[in-house]
């Protein structure tokens, strides 16, 4: 079940999924940010965070899950993926402000293949701090409705 959802996630990242995040996310999706204590609930706020992350981590996300993919300065790529049932763990790497950022997207989908939970974990601490600073700025620029900043 998760295989189709993750294939659609990758298509979305490449800009090839008609309907984009609206088609991928469940209306009641819960997003867990690595830099915000409280879970963010609902499609609108999750879309805001995912769009901010995509702008914060520029790259092609074209890793094949086996560590194969181009990685230049600032380019985001997935290096591993583990898929089982309704859950996925997608490990990613990028560079930000001269620091290596390593993280994991933990994704859960429902029986219809819609994402119901999206959790991002990042390491090391210096990377978390760099991501926090950039995400705060990006969220502030994307949000005109006063959504909480990172």
Kinemage of the C-alpha trace (Angstrom):
@kinemage 1
@onewidth
@group {chain A} dominant
@subgroup {mainchain}
@vectorlist {calphas} color= white
{ca unk a 1} P 0.000 0.000 0.000
{ca unk a 2} L 2.702 2.530 0.952
{ca unk a 3} L 4.639 1.849 -2.261
{ca unk a 4} L 2.090 3.714 -4.414
{ca unk a 5} L 1.924 6.605 -1.953
{ca unk a 6} L 5.701 7.023 -1.933
{ca unk a 7} L 5.866 6.778 -5.722
{ca unk a 8} L 3.289 9.612 -5.829
{ca unk a 9} L 5.347 11.563 -3.234
{ca unk a 10} L 8.400 11.353 -5.499
{ca unk a 11} L 6.274 12.404 -8.499
{ca unk a 12} L 5.062 15.387 -6.469
{ca unk a 13} L 8.641 16.393 -5.635
{ca unk a 14} L 9.477 16.306 -9.351
{ca unk a 15} L 6.411 18.470 -10.098
{ca unk a 16} L 4.738 15.632 -12.011
{ca unk a 17} L 1.730 14.854 -9.789
{ca unk a 18} L -1.548 16.426 -10.900
{ca unk a 19} L -3.169 17.900 -7.803
{ca unk a 20} L 0.119 17.841 -5.877
{ca unk a 21} L -0.148 17.872 -2.096
{ca unk a 22} L -3.938 18.190 -2.228
{ca unk a 23} L -4.053 14.715 -3.758
{ca unk a 24} L -1.467 13.225 -1.399
{ca unk a 25} L -2.557 14.533 2.000
{ca unk a 26} L -5.551 13.431 4.052
{ca unk a 27} L -7.668 16.350 5.294
{ca unk a 28} L -6.767 15.475 8.904
{ca unk a 29} L -3.040 14.820 8.325
{ca unk a 30} L -0.723 15.440 11.285
{ca unk a 31} L 2.714 16.939 10.656
{ca unk a 32} L 5.562 16.652 13.171
{ca unk a 33} L 8.300 19.204 12.575
{ca unk a 34} L 11.839 18.721 13.870
{ca unk a 35} L 11.806 22.291 15.196
{ca unk a 36} L 8.261 22.765 16.567
{ca unk a 37} L 7.139 21.093 19.786
{ca unk a 38} L 3.440 20.659 18.988
{ca unk a 39} L 2.041 18.539 16.160
{ca unk a 40} L 0.592 20.569 13.288
{ca unk a 41} L -2.871 19.290 12.377
{ca unk a 42} L -4.694 19.576 9.075
{ca unk a 43} L -3.962 19.749 5.373
{ca unk a 44} L -3.507 23.535 5.150
{ca unk a 45} L -0.774 23.836 7.799
{ca unk a 46} L 0.937 20.626 6.625
{ca unk a 47} L 1.051 21.961 3.060
{ca unk a 48} L 2.593 25.175 4.387
{ca unk a 49} L 5.334 23.290 6.250
{ca unk a 50} L 6.058 20.940 3.331
{ca unk a 51} L 6.236 23.823 0.848
{ca unk a 52} L 8.584 25.691 3.195
{ca unk a 53} L 10.753 22.580 3.532
{ca unk a 54} L 10.877 22.096 -0.231
{ca unk a 55} L 12.024 25.709 -0.634
{ca unk a 56} L 14.492 25.353 2.272
{ca unk a 57} L 16.060 22.133 0.932
{ca unk a 58} L 16.499 22.747 -2.788
{ca unk a 59} L 17.432 19.707 -4.814
{ca unk a 60} L 16.029 17.070 -7.078
{ca unk a 61} L 15.241 14.329 -4.507
{ca unk a 62} L 16.242 11.820 -7.161
{ca unk a 63} L 18.223 9.455 -4.970
{ca unk a 64} L 17.252 5.869 -5.644
{ca unk a 65} L 17.094 4.846 -1.984
{ca unk a 66} L 20.468 3.078 -2.283
{ca unk a 67} L 22.750 6.047 -1.844
{ca unk a 68} L 22.901 6.802 -5.566
{ca unk a 69} L 22.060 10.348 -6.549
{ca unk a 70} L 23.893 13.566 -7.243
{ca unk a 71} L 24.587 15.719 -4.217
{ca unk a 72} L 25.968 19.174 -4.750
{ca unk a 73} L 26.069 21.967 -2.202
{ca unk a 74} L 22.533 22.387 -0.902
{ca unk a 75} L 21.010 19.576 -2.951
{ca unk a 76} L 18.466 17.392 -1.214
{ca unk a 77} L 18.340 13.691 -2.015
{ca unk a 78} L 16.865 10.547 -0.548
{ca unk a 79} L 19.523 7.926 0.150
{ca unk a 80} L 17.462 5.064 1.642
{ca unk a 81} L 13.882 4.040 1.908
{ca unk a 82} L 12.151 1.374 3.932
{ca unk a 83} L 8.549 0.551 3.017
{ca unk a 84} L 6.264 -1.734 4.987
{ca unk a 85} L 2.478 -1.941 5.048
{ca unk a 86} L 1.205 1.607 5.508
{ca unk a 87} L 4.506 3.113 6.685
{ca unk a 88} L 7.661 4.459 5.085
{ca unk a 89} L 10.997 5.715 6.356
{ca unk a 90} L 12.847 7.857 3.815
{ca unk a 91} L 16.375 8.883 4.798
{ca unk a 92} L 17.664 12.080 3.223
{ca unk a 93} L 20.876 14.083 3.027
{ca unk a 94} L 21.700 17.627 2.003
{ca unk a 95} L 24.108 20.436 2.818
{ca unk a 96} L 23.087 23.695 4.417
{ca unk a 97} L 25.376 26.545 5.397
{ca unk a 98} L 28.365 24.217 5.005
{ca unk a 99} L 26.842 21.614 7.326
{ca unk a 100} L 25.775 18.100 6.422
{ca unk a 101} L 22.107 17.586 7.213
{ca unk a 102} L 20.911 14.010 7.673
{ca unk a 103} L 17.299 13.204 8.365
{ca unk a 104} L 14.361 10.884 8.027
{ca unk a 105} L 10.822 11.422 6.775
{ca unk a 106} L 8.467 8.979 8.516
{ca unk a 107} L 5.258 8.733 6.503
{ca unk a 108} L 2.046 6.856 7.268
{ca unk a 109} L -0.822 6.491 4.808
{ca unk a 110} L -4.413 5.326 5.128
{ca unk a 111} L -6.170 2.590 3.133
{ca unk a 112} L -6.828 5.099 0.319
{ca unk a 113} L -3.119 5.941 0.021
{ca unk a 114} L -3.467 9.426 1.530
{ca unk a 115} L -0.770 10.595 3.933
{ca unk a 116} L -2.201 10.774 7.474
{ca unk a 117} L 1.063 11.391 9.328
{ca unk a 118} L 4.332 13.005 8.267
{ca unk a 119} L 7.169 13.209 10.784
{ca unk a 120} L 10.582 14.732 10.092
{ca unk a 121} L 13.640 13.977 12.209
{ca unk a 122} L 17.007 15.700 11.597
{ca unk a 123} L 20.549 15.395 12.920
{ca unk a 124} L 23.071 16.683 14.029
{ca unk a 125} L 22.235 19.583 16.350
{ca unk a 126} L 24.048 22.139 14.178
{ca unk a 127} L 21.885 21.024 11.263
{ca unk a 128} L 18.719 21.324 13.352
{ca unk a 129} L 19.710 24.891 14.243
{ca unk a 130} L 20.397 25.771 10.591
{ca unk a 131} L 17.110 24.212 9.467
{ca unk a 132} L 15.234 26.037 12.220
{ca unk a 133} L 16.591 29.423 11.134
{ca unk a 134} L 15.802 28.846 7.458
{ca unk a 135} L 12.380 27.293 8.082
{ca unk a 136} L 11.345 30.206 10.315
{ca unk a 137} L 12.236 32.661 7.578
{ca unk a 138} L 10.551 30.596 4.850
{ca unk a 139} L 7.362 30.052 6.873
{ca unk a 140} L 7.125 33.755 7.620
{ca unk a 141} L 7.445 34.574 3.936
{ca unk a 142} L 4.915 31.905 2.852
{ca unk a 143} L 2.349 32.568 5.548
{ca unk a 144} L 0.110 35.596 5.436
{ca unk a 145} L -2.404 34.054 7.845
{ca unk a 146} L -0.253 34.150 10.981
{ca unk a 147} L 0.472 30.411 11.056
{ca unk a 148} L 2.993 29.511 13.759
{ca unk a 149} L 6.576 29.913 12.682
{ca unk a 150} L 9.126 27.193 13.277
